[in-house]
Amino acid sequence: SQTWSNFPNVKIPLNSSSNGWSAKRLFIEDQKNNRICFQINSSSDTPIGKYSLLLEICSITKNLINKQDVSIFHFDNDIYFLFNPWNKNDSCALLSSDQIAEYVLNEHGQIYLGSSDIPQSIPWYFGQFERIVLLTALALLKEIYLSIEYHIDISLILRILSSKICSDVGTHNGIFSSLLDSHSSLCQENQYASSPAILKQCLILNDQQIPCGSNWQHAAVFCSLCRSLGIPCRIVTVYNAICQTQEQENIDINWNTRQQPIVVVNSKLTRPWYLWNECWIRRDDLPVYYSGWQVIDSSSIDYNTKIRRIGPCSVAALKAGISGLKWDTIDIYSILNGNKTYWLVYPNGDRKLRNIEENMINTKIITKSLKQENEYEDITSNYKLNKTSNQTPFNHDVNIEMEIPDSLKFGDNLHLILKTNNLSNKHRTLTATLTLLKINPIEEIKSTSKNLNQTLYEDRYIPNNTNLDIHNISLQTPIQSFTEIYHLDNND
């Protein structure tokens, strides 16, 4: 019988079946201590949770069961029913034993940060077999009083768990505090590298939330909770992801008439990296080809409900560009796909569209390799079709292309190559401005931040200069802008 109050008892007659459950006696050679062995099989759609076992024994007289003489034995040990990825009829059945070994059983993993050119891994201990992880997962689910039929709904269970990782604004209903609360200035990266350590600390704090935490810690704790329930889960790193999209696919880049970026307006920026989870489940609410890996993001805010919970969202649907399916597909799609629009903002606030670059979000998506322990797997093609970047033509007669180095380590000089082509039959003067923004990938980007309003701006006039200039740029200020003016002859 289920120990949660809103669950009915399940009665299983011996050597028979009931509602997909069955029980039979096992006859073994060792009959010492009057031991009797039973095998109980549960239905593949059994609600997960903690169960207790009662055994009813009736006496038999002359081959007749005496129902008036019943003894009931209660087993002290609790029994936990979880999802079963080995069972092909289960809602999270995996395709191979290698996948089960990695995405369900592996307690140790690698989380990738760094940059898209040089991903850097940090170790993490998931500890899904430690008692506190499973008990935490079940406790979080128990807080939501659901009717019986929803306790096997894996999509709903994932949404509940993801909403409990980070607290909603102004509340204390999550493991981590909200980054958007008034005290978020106290948030800083902590040194946790273990999910059980975080959950134990939460228990020591008497269910008080852990201060903020990092995006990868949110994903790691969620991964541990899922694996403890038998749900296949992995951590995914998305490089160059758009933040603050609010269901819009365009990134608006705003500049004033002095060619300075207007950072307060440019609040929708790309993150160096962002992490979420993928869970392998069957989506009974969608066509069969949208099952498989699903995106769940426990750090983002659902812009419709204002709750920290995104997904599960079908990866196959994202690749197909189907943005109207459950859950929150449009939010994830907007993070991965987008156009850059460049606006000139005049002193009176009017804006003029200067350029549009389509499909210019250079997103790279990776996860820990299934076959190699210390390597990553590029899964970008799972999310996005191979498209060539197209640029919407504007009435410009000078083509500009910037080459950025494939890799850049901390402390290295930044070398950029600017290539221009004057397509007109007249002389043109090109004013090029390089702007560097320092972005903290751990905290939310706030457009009202005072630090983001500091600008270093220089005007330099270089007559008849067509050579490449190399600038060694320090990243000590949040924003640095450098401007060069070049004179281009026709057809240069």
C-alpha positions in Angstrom: 0.0 0.0 0.0 1.2 3.5 -0.8 2.0 5.5 2.3 0.8 8.9 0.9 -2.6 9.7 2.3 -4.3 10.2 -1.1 -3.3 6.7 -2.4 -5.5 3.6 -2.2 -4.3 0.2 -1.1 -3.3 -2.3 -3.7 -4.4 -5.9 -2.9 -2.6 -8.7 -4.7 -3.9 -12.3 -4.3 -1.2 -14.9 -4.1 -0.5 -16.7 -7.4 -2.8 -14.3 -9.1 -2.9 -10.7 -10.5 -4.7 -7.4 -9.8 -4.6 -4.2 -11.8 -1.3 -5.2 -13.4 0.2 -6.4 -10.2 1.0 -10.0 -9.5 2.4 -12.1 -6.7 3.6 -15.7 -6.5 5.3 -18.0 -4.0 8.9 -19.0 -4.8 9.8 -22.6 -3.8 13.4 -22.8 -2.7 15.5 -25.8 -1.5 16.5 -24.0 1.7 13.5 -24.3 4.0 15.4 -23.4 7.3 13.7 -21.1 9.8 10.3 -21.8 8.2 11.1 -19.1 5.5 8.6 -18.4 2.8 9.7 -16.4 -0.3 7.4 -14.3 -2.6 8.0 -12.5 -5.8 5.9 -9.4 -6.4 5.7 -7.7 -9.8 4.3 -4.2 -10.2 2.6 -2.6 -13.1 4.7 -0.4 -15.4 2.4 2.5 -14.6 2.6 2.2 -10.9 2.8 5.6 -9.2 6.3 6.2 -7.8 6.8 6.8 -4.1 7.2 5.0 -0.7 5.1 1.9 -0.1 4.6 -0.3 3.0 3.9 -4.1 2.7 1.2 -5.9 4.7 0.8 -9.7 4.4 -2.5 -11.3 5.2 -2.5 -15.0 6.1 -5.7 -17.1 6.4 -5.9 -20.6 7.8 -7.1 -23.4 5.6 -9.3 -26.1 7.0 -10.2 -29.1 4.7 -9.0 -27.1 1.7 -11.3 -24.2 2.5 -10.0 -20.8 3.4 -11.2 -19.5 6.7 -11.6 -15.8 6.1 -12.6 -15.3 9.7 -9.1 -16.4 10.9 -6.8 -13.7 9.4 -3.4 -12.7 10.6 -1.8 -9.5 9.3 2.0 -9.0 9.3 3.5 -5.6 8.8 7.0 -5.4 7.3 9.1 -2.7 9.0 11.2 -1.8 5.9 9.8 0.8 3.5 9.7 -0.1 -0.2 10.3 2.6 -2.8 8.9 2.3 -6.3 10.8 4.3 -8.9 10.8 4.7 -12.6 12.4 1.7 -14.4 14.5 2.5 -17.5 15.2 -1.2 -18.0 11.5 -1.9 -18.6 10.6 -1.2 -22.3 7.0 -0.3 -21.2 8.2 2.3 -18.7 7.8 6.0 -19.6 11.6 6.5 -19.4 12.8 3.3 -20.9 16.3 3.7 -22.5 17.7 2.2 -25.6 20.9 0.6 -24.3 22.6 -0.6 -21.1 25.4 2.0 -21.8 22.9 4.8 -21.6 21.5 3.4 -18.4 25.0 3.1 -16.9 25.7 6.7 -17.7 22.4 8.6 -17.3 20.9 6.7 -14.4 23.7 4.8 -12.5 26.8 7.0 -12.8 27.3 8.9 -9.6 30.3 11.0 -10.9 30.2 13.3 -13.8 31.7 16.3 -15.6 30.1 19.7 -16.0 31.4 21.9 -18.8 32.0 25.6 -18.5 34.8 27.7 -20.1 34.1 28.8 -23.7 32.7 27.3 -26.8 36.3 27.1 -28.2 37.9 25.7 -25.0 35.3 23.9 -22.9 36.6 23.3 -19.4 35.2 20.6 -17.2 34.7 20.5 -13.4 34.0 17.3 -11.5 30.7 16.7 -9.8 29.4 14.1 -7.4 25.7 13.4 -8.0 25.3 10.8 -5.2 21.8 9.7 -6.4 22.1 6.6 -4.3 22.5 8.4 -1.0 19.4 8.4 1.2 19.1 12.2 1.4 18.8 12.6 -2.4 15.9 10.2 -2.8 14.1 11.4 0.3 14.5 15.0 -0.9 13.0 14.2 -4.3 10.0 12.5 -2.7 9.6 15.2 -0.1 9.5 17.9 -2.9 6.8 15.9 -4.8 4.8 15.3 -1.6 4.5 19.0 -1.1 2.2 19.1 -4.1 -1.1 17.3 -3.5 -1.9 15.6 -6.8 -4.6 13.2 -7.7 -3.6 9.6 -8.2 -3.4 9.5 -12.0 -0.8 12.3 -12.0 1.8 10.4 -9.8 2.9 8.5 -12.9 2.9 11.6 -15.2 6.6 12.0 -15.7 6.3 15.3 -17.4 4.4 16.8 -14.5 6.9 15.3 -12.0 9.8 16.9 -13.8 8.0 20.3 -13.8 7.4 20.0 -10.1 11.0 19.1 -9.3 12.4 21.9 -11.5 10.2 24.5 -9.9 11.6 23.5 -6.5 15.3 24.0 -7.4 15.2 27.8 -7.2 12.8 29.8 -5.1 10.3 32.1 -6.7 10.8 35.8 -6.2 10.0 36.8 -2.7 9.5 33.2 -1.4 11.5 30.5 0.2 10.0 27.5 -1.6 13.1 26.2 -3.3 16.5 24.6 -2.5 18.3 27.7 -3.7 17.3 31.3 -3.1 16.2 33.5 -5.9 18.8 35.7 -7.7 16.2 38.4 -8.2 15.3 39.0 -4.6 16.4 42.3 -2.9 19.2 40.4 -1.1 20.6 39.0 -4.3 23.7 41.2 -4.0 24.9 38.8 -1.4 24.8 35.9 -4.0 28.2 34.6 -4.9 29.7 31.4 -6.3 30.1 28.8 -3.6 32.5 25.9 -3.4 30.0 23.0 -3.5 30.9 20.1 -5.9 28.4 17.6 -4.6 24.6 17.4 -4.6 24.3 15.5 -1.3 26.5 18.1 0.4 24.1 20.8 -0.8 21.0 18.9 0.3 22.6 18.0 3.7 23.4 21.7 4.2 19.8 22.5 3.4 18.8 20.0 6.1 21.2 21.5 8.6 19.7 24.9 7.9 16.3 23.4 8.9 14.9 23.6 5.3 16.2 27.1 4.8 17.4 27.7 1.2 21.0 27.7 0.1 22.1 31.3 -0.9 21.7 31.6 -4.7 24.1 29.0 -6.1 25.4 28.9 -9.6 23.5 27.9 -12.7 25.5 24.6 -13.0 24.8 23.8 -9.4 21.0 24.1 -10.1 21.4 21.7 -13.1 23.6 19.3 -11.0 21.2 19.0 -8.1 18.2 18.6 -10.5 20.1 15.8 -12.3 20.8 14.0 -8.9 17.1 14.2 -8.0 16.0 12.8 -11.3 18.5 9.9 -11.3 17.4 9.0 -7.7 13.9 8.5 -9.1 15.2 6.3 -12.0 14.7 9.1 -14.6 17.6 9.3 -17.1 19.1 12.7 -16.9 22.2 14.6 -18.1 23.6 18.1 -17.9 23.8 20.2 -21.1 26.0 23.3 -21.6 24.8 25.9 -24.1 27.4 28.3 -25.2 26.4 31.8 -26.5 22.8 31.4 -25.4 20.4 34.4 -25.4 19.2 35.6 -22.1 16.1 37.7 -21.3 14.3 36.8 -24.5 10.7 36.8 -23.3 9.6 34.7 -26.3 11.2 37.0 -28.9 13.8 35.7 -31.3 15.6 39.0 -32.1 18.5 40.5 -30.2 18.3 44.3 -30.5 21.7 46.0 -30.5 21.3 49.7 -29.9 24.0 52.4 -30.5 23.8 56.2 -30.1 25.0 58.7 -32.7 28.5 58.7 -31.2 28.6 54.9 -31.9 28.5 54.0 -28.3 26.5 51.0 -27.1 23.4 51.8 -25.0 23.8 49.1 -22.4 20.6 50.0 -20.6 18.7 49.2 -23.8 20.9 46.3 -24.7 19.6 44.2 -21.8 19.1 41.1 -24.0 22.6 39.8 -24.4 24.2 36.4 -25.0 25.7 34.4 -22.1 29.1 32.9 -22.5 27.5 29.6 -21.3 24.3 28.5 -19.7 23.3 25.1 -18.4 20.1 23.1 -18.3 19.1 19.4 -18.2 17.9 16.8 -20.6 15.7 13.9 -19.5 14.8 10.9 -21.6 11.1 10.3 -21.4 8.1 9.1 -23.4 5.8 12.0 -24.2 2.3 10.5 -24.2 0.8 14.0 -24.7 2.7 14.5 -28.0 3.2 12.6 -31.2 5.6 9.7 -30.8 8.5 11.3 -32.7 8.7 14.1 -30.0 9.6 11.7 -27.3 13.2 11.1 -26.2 15.4 13.9 -24.8 13.5 16.8 -23.2 14.9 20.1 -22.0 14.2 21.1 -18.4 15.6 24.4 -17.1 15.2 25.0 -13.4 17.0 28.4 -13.4 15.0 30.3 -16.0 11.7 32.1 -15.3 8.5 31.1 -17.1 7.4 34.4 -18.4 3.8 33.4 -18.4 3.5 32.1 -14.8 6.6 34.0 -13.3 7.6 30.6 -11.9 11.2 29.3 -12.2 10.3 26.3 -14.4 10.9 25.6 -18.1 10.1 22.3 -19.7 10.0 19.5 -20.4 10.5 20.6 -24.0 11.1 18.2 -26.8 14.5 18.5 -28.4 13.1 17.0 -31.6 10.5 19.7 -31.7 13.2 22.4 -31.3 15.1 21.1 -34.2 12.0 20.9 -36.3 11.2 24.5 -35.4 7.8 23.5 -33.9 7.5 26.2 -31.2 3.8 25.7 -30.1 4.1 22.4 -28.2 4.1 21.8 -24.5 6.0 22.7 -22.5 7.6 26.2 -23.0 9.0 25.3 -26.4 9.0 29.0 -27.5 11.2 30.0 -24.6 13.9 27.5 -25.4 13.6 28.1 -29.1 14.2 31.8 -28.6 17.3 31.1 -26.6 18.8 29.0 -29.3 17.7 30.8 -32.5 17.6 34.5 -33.2 18.5 37.4 -35.4 20.6 40.4 -34.5 19.0 43.7 -35.4 21.2 46.9 -35.2 19.5 50.2 -34.3 20.7 53.8 -34.3 19.2 55.6 -31.4 18.9 59.4 -31.7 19.1 61.8 -28.7 15.3 62.3 -28.8 14.8 58.5 -28.4 13.9 57.7 -32.0 15.4 54.6 -33.5 16.4 53.7 -37.1 17.0 50.2 -38.2 20.5 49.9 -39.6 21.0 46.2 -40.3 19.6 42.7 -39.7 21.7 39.6 -39.4 19.7 36.4 -39.6 20.6 33.2 -37.7 23.7 34.9 -36.2 23.5 33.3 -32.7 26.5 31.1 -32.8 25.2 28.6 -30.3 27.2 25.5 -29.4 25.7 22.7 -27.2 27.7 20.0 -25.5 27.3 17.3 -22.9 29.5 14.7 -21.3 30.4 12.0 -23.7 28.7 8.6 -23.4 31.7 6.6 -24.5 34.7 8.6 -23.2 34.9 9.5 -19.5 36.8 12.8 -19.8 35.5 14.0 -23.2 32.5 16.0 -24.3 30.0 15.3 -27.1 28.8 18.1 -29.4 25.0 17.7 -29.6 24.3 21.0 -31.4 22.9 19.1 -34.4 20.2 17.6 -32.1 18.8 21.1 -31.6 19.5 23.0 -34.8 19.4 22.3 -38.5 22.6 23.0 -40.4 21.8 26.4 -41.8 24.1 28.9 -43.4 23.9 32.4 -41.9 22.1 34.8 -44.1 22.3 38.5 -43.9 19.4 40.6 -44.9 20.6 43.0 -47.6 20.5 46.7 -46.8 21.5 49.7 -48.9 25.2 49.5 -47.9 27.9 49.7 -50.4 30.7 48.6 -48.1 30.9 45.0 -47.0 32.5 44.4 -43.6 33.7 41.1 -42.1 35.4 40.6 -38.8 37.6 37.6 -38.1 37.7 36.5 -34.4 40.2 34.0 -33.1 39.0 30.5 -32.7 40.4 30.2 -29.2 41.4 32.7 -26.6 42.8 31.9 -23.2 42.7 34.1 -20.2 45.5 36.6 -20.3 46.1 36.4 -24.0 46.0 39.4 -26.3 42.9 39.7 -28.4 43.7 40.0 -32.1 40.9 40.9 -34.5 41.0 41.2 -38.3 38.6 43.6 -40.0 38.1 43.0 -43.7 36.3 45.6 -45.8 35.3 45.8 -49.5 34.2 49.1 -51.0 31.6 48.2 -53.7 30.9 51.8 -54.7 32.7 54.0 -57.2 33.4 56.7 -54.6 35.7 57.2 -51.7 34.3 56.0 -48.3 35.3 56.8 -44.7 34.8 53.8 -42.4 34.5 54.4 -38.7 34.9 51.1 -36.8 34.2 50.8 -33.1 35.2 47.8 -31.0 33.2 47.3 -27.8 33.9 44.7 -25.2 31.3 43.9 -22.6 32.1 42.1 -19.3 29.3 39.6 -18.6 28.9 37.7 -15.4 27.5 34.3 -16.4 26.6 33.4 -12.8 24.2 36.2 -11.9 21.3 37.6 -13.8 22.2 40.5 -16.1 20.5 43.6 -14.8 20.0 46.5 -17.1 20.1 48.9 -14.2 23.5 47.9 -13.0 25.7 51.0 -12.5 28.8 49.1 -13.4 27.5 48.6 -16.9 27.3 52.4 -17.5 31.1 53.0 -17.4 32.4 53.6 -20.9 35.8 54.3 -22.2 35.6 56.0 -25.6 38.4 57.2 -27.8 38.4 58.9 -31.2 41.4 58.4 -33.4 41.9 59.8 -36.9 44.3 57.8 -39.1 44.6 59.3 -42.6 44.9 57.0 -45.6 45.4 54.0 -43.4 44.5 50.6 -44.8 46.8 48.5 -42.6 45.6 46.3 -39.8 45.9 47.8 -36.3 46.5 45.5 -33.2 45.2 46.7 -29.9 46.0 45.0 -26.6 42.8 45.5 -24.6 42.6 45.0 -20.9 39.3 43.7 -19.4 39.5 45.7 -16.2 36.5 47.9 -17.1 33.1 46.5 -17.7 32.9 48.2 -21.1 35.7 49.4 -23.4 35.2 51.0 -26.8 37.9 51.7 -29.3 37.2 53.6 -32.5 39.3 53.8 -35.7 38.6 55.8 -38.8 39.8 54.4 -42.2 39.7 56.0 -45.6 38.7 53.5 -48.4 39.3 54.1 -52.0 36.8 52.9 -54.5 36.9 49.1 -55.0 39.4 48.7 -52.1 
